């Protein structure tokens, strides 16, 4: 005779499984729905007849204010940075005073005055050369573009038939800075200072070596080297005694030739040929 044995384990019906799960959670103390509010699961059970707990002591007013300030929007918590150079209507109104102000005005560089290099060259020069910043060794040398960039510029000027002392040479920054944030500097007023400098210098032409200079002069960045008319004098702090726009000798009459920075020209010989082509075209000789 053959005996049939029941399986060692049998799966209970689905309903029994559900009731068993609910009983397990109920015995564990979970007998309410989930909510978004935090629950202290390990809190000790209190006798309902016991006296209520003393309410928490409120935070001191100073702490409460500090917490409220920390939760405020970031835009309200950040103070506006001081404008570079101060208000444009306080800028110096002649070139000699501007050059001295450039070396001493604290707001031009967050209070730093050491290591600054002044521009050089006369007003109303046939050419004004603007570079982004002094070379790293200029502070020790005491002159602007004292290194390889300056040597290249002097060689280029010789081919162009110009001497360094004939032109106005200036940097957009007062001292050498590693990795400057040009957009932030422009937003803080550096562009207005540079445009004011150009207006006082009144050059006939401008070469801007470096793409970061054009936005400071009021132009968008071109995708290739370009000759651009005029300098945007908006907010440049020009007094009524300065020649009016459109008159001979006015800074706004100076055309700008935008070229890669001198370091790029040093590293890429082909860029020198591009510069020469644009220079000849600018002079009407191409």
Buried (B, 14 or more C-beta within 10 A) or exposed (E): EEEEEEEEEEEEEEEEEEEEEEEEEEEEEEEEEEEEEEEEEEEEEEEEEEEEEEEEEEEEEEEEEEEEEEEEEEEEEEEEEEBBBBEBEEBBBEBEEBBEBBEEBEBBBEEEEEBBBBBBBEBEBEBBBBBBBBBEBBBEBEBBBBBEBBEBBEEBBEEBEBEBEEBBBBBBBBBBBEEBEBEEBBEBBBBBBBBBBBBBBBBBBBBBBBBBBBBBBBBEEEEEBBBBEBBBBEBBBBEEEBBEBEEEEBBBBBBBBBBBBBBBBBEEEEBBEBBBEBBEEBEEEE
